[in-house]
Amino acid sequence: MRFVLALTAVAVTVMAAPARADTDEGARGADKGTLGVGIILGEPTGITAKLYLEDDQAIQAAVGSAFIGGGLQIHADYVFHPYILQTRPSFVLPVYVGPGLRLIDYTDGRDSSSFALGLRVVGGLLFDFKEVPLDAFIEVAGVFEYEFKDGAGAGIKLNAGAGVRYYF
């Protein structure tokens, strides 16, 4: 049930943002859609989505299992693509950075669970294909979170993942 609620929250967040106009300028191909959905492997492992607001700005989100933390994680980031490392006829290789939020429901066994809210700072590398509506990415995020559990409090965590998205 928690997974369904988290997936619904990601879908609502992505769909509520305004769509961007495609242009021939910038990092993305003109025929590629603005909404990408795919998989992410790492921390978390699950479903990811990305919605471009401008050619160099997007909202990305993911929901999935946090294997290291043990539980269900959902996060959303507002990312900028400030630098393009490589441009070729078949792909563009931009760097992205941005702030975000993370919610996680830690599960420490059958009878023990807790909730944490955190601020994320994400950075990654995007392999954006021009010929096909796909991108592949690798990212790392630092998370400053507060766990709502007796004796837990604030802490710093690390998220890392890689994935692929299909755009339509």
FENBELMO-V345348 format. One record per backbone hydrogen bond with DSSP energy under -1.0 kcal/mol. NH is the residue of the N-H (numbers start at 1). CO is the residue of the C=O. E is the energy in kcal/mol with one decimal. If there is no record, write none. Layout:
NH|CO|E / NH|CO|E
This chain:
5|1|-2.1 / 6|2|-2.5 / 7|3|-2.5 / 8|4|-2.1 / 9|5|-2.1 / 10|6|-2.1 / 11|7|-2.2 / 12|8|-2.5 / 13|9|-2.2 / 14|10|-2.4 / 15|11|-2.5 / 16|12|-1.9 / 36|50|-3.0 / 37|166|-2.4 / 38|48|-2.7 / 39|164|-1.7 / 40|46|-2.0 / 41|162|-3.4 / 43|160|-3.0 / 45|65|-2.0 / 46|40|-2.1 / 47|63|-2.4 / 48|38|-2.1 / 49|61|-2.6 / 50|36|-2.5 / 51|59|-3.0 / 52|34|-2.3 / 53|57|-2.1 / 54|57|-1.8 / 58|79|-2.3 / 59|51|-2.5 / 60|77|-2.4 / 61|49|-2.8 / 62|75|-2.3 / 63|47|-2.4 / 64|73|-2.5 / 65|45|-2.2 / 66|71|-3.1 / 70|66|-2.3 / 71|66|-1.0 / 72|105|-1.4 / 73|64|-3.1 / 74|103|-2.7 / 75|62|-2.4 / 76|101|-2.0 / 77|60|-3.2 / 78|99|-2.8 / 79|58|-2.6 / 80|97|-3.2 / 81|56|-2.3 / 85|93|-2.5 / 88|91|-3.0 / 92|128|-2.2 / 93|86|-3.0 / 95|83|-2.6 / 96|124|-2.5 / 97|80|-2.0 / 98|122|-1.8 / 100|120|-2.0 / 101|76|-2.5 / 102|118|-2.6 / 103|74|-3.0 / 104|116|-2.3 / 105|72|-2.7 / 106|114|-2.0 / 107|70|-4.3 / 108|112|-2.3 / 114|106|-2.0 / 116|104|-2.5 / 117|146|-2.0 / 118|102|-2.8 / 119|144|-2.7 / 120|100|-2.6 / 121|142|-2.0 / 122|98|-2.8 / 123|140|-2.3 / 124|96|-2.8 / 125|138|-2.5 / 126|94|-2.6 / 127|136|-3.6 / 128|92|-2.7 / 129|134|-1.5 / 130|90|-2.7 / 134|132|-2.1 / 135|165|-1.7 / 136|127|-2.1 / 137|163|-2.3 / 138|125|-1.8 / 139|161|-2.9 / 140|123|-2.6 / 141|159|-3.2 / 142|121|-2.1 / 143|157|-2.6 / 144|119|-2.6 / 145|155|-2.6 / 146|117|-2.7 / 147|153|-2.9 / 148|115|-3.2 / 149|147|-1.7 / 152|149|-2.2 / 153|147|-1.1 / 155|145|-2.4 / 157|143|-3.0 / 159|141|-3.1 / 161|139|-2.2 / 162|41|-2.3 / 163|137|-2.1 / 164|39|-1.6 / 165|135|-2.4 / 166|37|-2.5 / 167|133|-3.0 / 168|35|-2.4
